[in-house]
Amino acid sequence: MKFIAAFMLLCVSLGAEADLFPQGNATTGQKLFAQLRCDSCHMNMYGGDGGAIFTRANRKVHNAPQLLAQIGVCGGNVDQEFSTQEKENIAAYLNRYYNFK
């Protein structure tokens, strides 16, 4: 009985991780990120390849909902209104930096 309970708990926790960006496709998000040249703004702000914007000590984003919200803010900075699907795709791609669980 303990084994079954432990197995069910494991399945629930793994399912929660899988549903972080349930509609997101990281490959599609990467293409959109490149198409809109998001990295050019990040490079101007933080130098290098712009990746430091995601890993800096004082970053603004600390969880999945904040990431989705920040993607919307960044879209506004370039006059781009993202659909929910586009936000999910970009978030799935950017989670390679954040590693939210």
C-alpha positions as CSV (number, residue, x, y, z in Angstrom):
1,M,0.0,0.0,0.0
2,K,2.8,2.4,0.8
3,F,4.4,1.7,-2.6
4,I,1.2,2.6,-4.4
5,A,0.8,5.8,-2.4
6,A,4.5,6.7,-3.1
7,F,4.0,5.9,-6.8
8,M,0.9,8.1,-7.1
9,L,2.7,11.0,-5.4
10,L,5.5,10.7,-7.8
11,C,3.2,10.6,-10.8
12,V,1.4,13.8,-9.5
13,S,4.7,15.6,-9.0
14,L,6.0,14.6,-12.4
15,G,2.7,15.7,-14.0
16,A,3.0,19.1,-12.3
17,E,6.4,19.6,-13.9
18,A,5.1,18.6,-17.3
19,D,2.2,21.1,-17.1
20,L,4.4,24.1,-16.4
21,F,3.8,25.5,-19.9
22,P,1.2,22.9,-21.1
23,Q,0.6,24.5,-24.5
24,G,4.2,25.5,-25.0
25,N,6.6,24.3,-27.7
26,A,10.2,25.3,-27.1
27,T,11.2,24.9,-30.7
28,T,8.5,27.2,-31.9
29,G,9.3,29.6,-29.1
30,Q,13.0,29.6,-30.1
31,K,12.0,30.5,-33.7
32,L,9.7,33.3,-32.5
33,F,12.4,34.6,-30.2
34,A,14.9,34.7,-33.1
35,Q,12.4,36.1,-35.6
36,L,11.6,39.0,-33.3
37,R,15.3,39.5,-32.5
38,C,14.6,39.5,-28.8
39,D,18.2,38.8,-28.1
40,S,19.3,42.1,-29.7
41,C,17.5,44.0,-27.0
42,H,19.0,41.7,-24.3
43,M,22.5,42.1,-25.8
44,N,22.1,45.9,-25.7
45,M,21.2,45.7,-22.1
46,Y,23.6,43.1,-20.8
47,G,26.2,42.5,-23.5
48,G,27.4,39.2,-24.8
49,D,24.7,37.0,-26.2
50,G,22.1,38.6,-23.9
51,G,21.7,35.5,-21.8
52,A,22.8,37.3,-18.7
53,I,19.4,39.0,-18.5
54,F,18.0,35.6,-17.4
55,T,20.6,34.6,-14.9
56,R,21.6,37.9,-13.2
57,A,21.3,38.1,-9.5
58,N,18.6,40.8,-9.5
59,R,16.4,39.2,-12.2
60,K,12.7,40.1,-12.3
61,V,11.4,36.6,-13.0
62,H,11.4,33.9,-10.3
63,N,8.5,31.6,-11.4
64,A,6.5,30.5,-14.4
65,P,3.6,33.1,-14.0
66,Q,6.2,35.9,-13.8
67,L,7.9,34.6,-16.9
68,L,4.7,34.7,-18.9
69,A,3.9,38.2,-17.6
70,Q,7.4,39.4,-18.5
71,I,7.1,38.0,-22.0
72,G,4.0,40.2,-22.4
73,V,5.9,43.3,-21.1
74,C,8.8,42.6,-23.5
75,G,6.3,42.2,-26.4
76,G,4.9,45.6,-25.5
77,N,8.4,47.1,-25.7
78,V,8.6,46.1,-29.4
79,D,4.9,46.7,-30.2
80,Q,4.2,43.0,-30.4
81,E,1.1,41.7,-28.6
82,F,1.7,38.0,-28.0
83,S,-1.2,35.5,-28.0
84,T,-1.4,33.1,-25.0
85,Q,0.0,30.4,-27.3
86,E,3.0,32.5,-28.3
87,K,3.7,33.3,-24.7
88,E,3.6,29.6,-23.8
89,N,6.0,28.8,-26.6
90,I,8.5,31.5,-25.7
91,A,8.3,30.5,-22.0
92,A,8.9,26.9,-22.9
93,Y,12.0,28.0,-24.8
94,L,13.3,30.4,-22.1
95,N,12.8,27.9,-19.4
96,R,16.2,26.4,-20.5
97,Y,17.6,29.4,-18.6
98,Y,15.3,29.4,-15.7
99,N,14.8,25.7,-15.1
100,F,11.5,26.2,-13.3
101,K,9.9,23.0,-12.0
